[in-house]
């Protein structure tokens, strides 16, 4: 590949990279610049954090429910074994 071809491909790749970065970090269409402004990346990260927190709460509730059920079952087994002894 010639030096000119390498320079052209480098320019094309650089332009595509710059376009991708500006798309991710730039504002969405019809954005107003106020105290609630977020770039697309900031919005995606915030949504991911909210979804993660919600899922964590679901798993925590499930864990506590199973823990209580296991403790109740264990207590019933102990009671039954003491009764038989």
C-alpha positions in Angstrom: 0.0 0.0 0.0 1.4 3.4 -0.9 1.9 6.2 1.6 -1.0 8.1 0.0 -3.4 5.2 0.4 -2.3 4.7 4.1 -2.9 8.4 4.7 -6.4 8.3 3.1 -7.4 5.2 5.1 -6.0 6.8 8.3 -8.2 9.9 7.6 -11.3 7.8 6.9 -10.8 5.8 10.1 -10.1 8.9 12.1 -13.2 10.6 10.8 -15.3 7.5 11.6 -13.8 7.4 15.1 -14.5 11.1 15.7 -18.1 10.7 14.4 -18.7 7.8 16.9 -17.2 9.8 19.8 -19.3 12.9 19.0 -22.4 10.7 18.7 -21.9 9.1 22.1 -20.8 12.2 23.9 -22.8 14.9 22.0 -26.3 16.0 22.8 -29.4 14.4 21.3 -31.6 16.3 18.8 -33.8 19.1 20.2 -31.7 19.2 23.4 -32.0 22.2 25.7 -29.0 23.1 27.7 -30.3 23.3 31.2 -29.5 21.7 34.6 -31.0 18.4 33.4 -28.7 18.1 30.3 -27.2 14.6 29.7 -25.3 13.3 26.8 -26.4 9.9 25.3 -23.6 8.2 27.2 -24.5 9.8 30.5 -28.1 8.8 30.0 -27.2 5.2 29.1 -25.0 4.9 32.2 -27.7 6.3 34.4 -30.3 3.9 33.0 -27.9 1.0 33.5 -27.3 2.0 37.1 -31.1 2.3 37.7 -31.7 -1.1 36.1 -28.9 -2.7 38.2 -30.3 -1.2 41.4 -33.8 -2.5 40.6 -32.5 -6.0 39.8 -30.4 -6.0 43.0 -33.5 -5.2 45.0 -35.4 -8.1 43.3 -32.6 -10.5 44.1 -32.3 -9.3 47.7 -36.0 -9.8 48.3 -35.8 -13.3 46.7 -32.8 -14.1 48.8 -34.5 -13.0 52.0 -37.7 -14.9 51.2 -35.8 -18.1 50.5 -33.7 -17.6 53.7 -36.8 -17.3 55.8 -38.4 -20.3 54.1 -35.2 -22.4 54.7 -35.0 -21.3 58.3 -38.7 -22.3 58.8 -38.1 -25.6 57.2 -35.0 -26.2 59.3 -36.8 -25.3 62.5 -39.6 -27.7 61.6 -37.2 -30.5 60.9 -35.4 -29.9 64.3 -38.7 -29.8 66.1 -39.8 -33.0 64.5 -36.4 -34.7 65.3 -36.7 -33.6 69.0 -40.2 -34.9 69.1 -39.1 -38.4 67.9 -36.2 -38.5 70.3 
